[in-house]
Amino acid sequence: MIIINNNNNNQGSTGVHCSKTKVTPGHGATWVIKWVATSLLLIGVAARSSGGFQVLDMSLTAIGAAGWAWVGYKWHDRALLVVNSAALVMILGGVFRISVG
């Protein structure tokens, strides 16, 4: 959230004062989960790009997507919840396809 205050109380002053208010929660369970999930997603994508690590890729990205879906649920953020839940379902479908063969 950005608040812009353009009150010209000081004569001759044309400056605009901007202040930012952080809206995401600080160091709590969701903070830890979001960073662990982000790390797992990045490692999973790195495994995918290097080739030959499909099971590792899908496992890590599934856990990361589940983590971010949980964070979205706790933060009441529907966009995070929807995109990560959908990704989790798609990844689990790929895991099922690989395991059934």
N, C-alpha and C positions, 0 to 999 in steps of 0.2 A: 504494500500500500504506500503510495507516495502522496504526500500532502504538500500542496504548493500554496504558499502564503504570499500574495502580491499586494499586501496592504502598504500603501505609500505614506506611512505615518511620519517618516523623517523627510522633511522637505529637501529636495535635491537628490534624494536617494532613489535610484531606479532598480536596485537589486531585488532578486527574487530568492526567497528562502525556501529550500526544499528539505524535507525530512522524510526518512524512510522508516516504516514500522515493519518489523519482521512478523510474519503471520504464521510461519511454520513453528511447531513446538521445538523446544531446546533439547538438552541432553536428557533423554528418557528412553524408554524401551523402543519407541518408534524411531528415534534418532539412530540408535544402534542397529536396528533391523534395516533401516533404509540404506545405511552405509555398507552393511554386510551384503545385502541384496544387490546393491550396485556393484560391489566388488565381484560377486559371483557372476553377475550378468556380463561384466567386462571380461572375466577369465573365460567364460563360456563362449563369448564371441571370438576371443583370441584362439580358442581351441578349434572353433569352426573355420576360421580363416587359415589356420595352419594345415588343415585337412587331416583326415584319418582318425579324428577323435570325436566321432559323432555321438557316442554314448556319453562321454564326458561333457560335451557341449550341451546335449539335451538335459542331462541331469543338473548341471549348474544353472542353466537358464531357467529350468522349471522351478528350482528352489528360489532363484532370484525373483522370478515373476510372482511366485507365491508370497514372498516377503513383501514385495511392493504392493500386491493386492491387499495384504493385511494392513499395511501402512495406510493405503487409500481408504480402507474401511474405518480404521481408527480415526483418521483425520476427516472423515465424512467427505472425501474427495471422490466424486463419482467417476471422473475421467481416469484417475489412477486406478481405481477399482475395476472399471470396465476394460481398459486396455490390457492390464496385467492378468485379469481373469481370463480374457479371451486368448491371450498369448499362452497362458498355462494350459488351457484346454487343447489348443493346437499342438503344443509341444508334447503333451501327454498322448495325444493321438499319434504323433510320430514315434514316440517310445513304444506304444502298443503295436504299431505297424512293423517296427524293427523286431520286437520280441516275438511276434507271431510269425513273421517272416515271409 
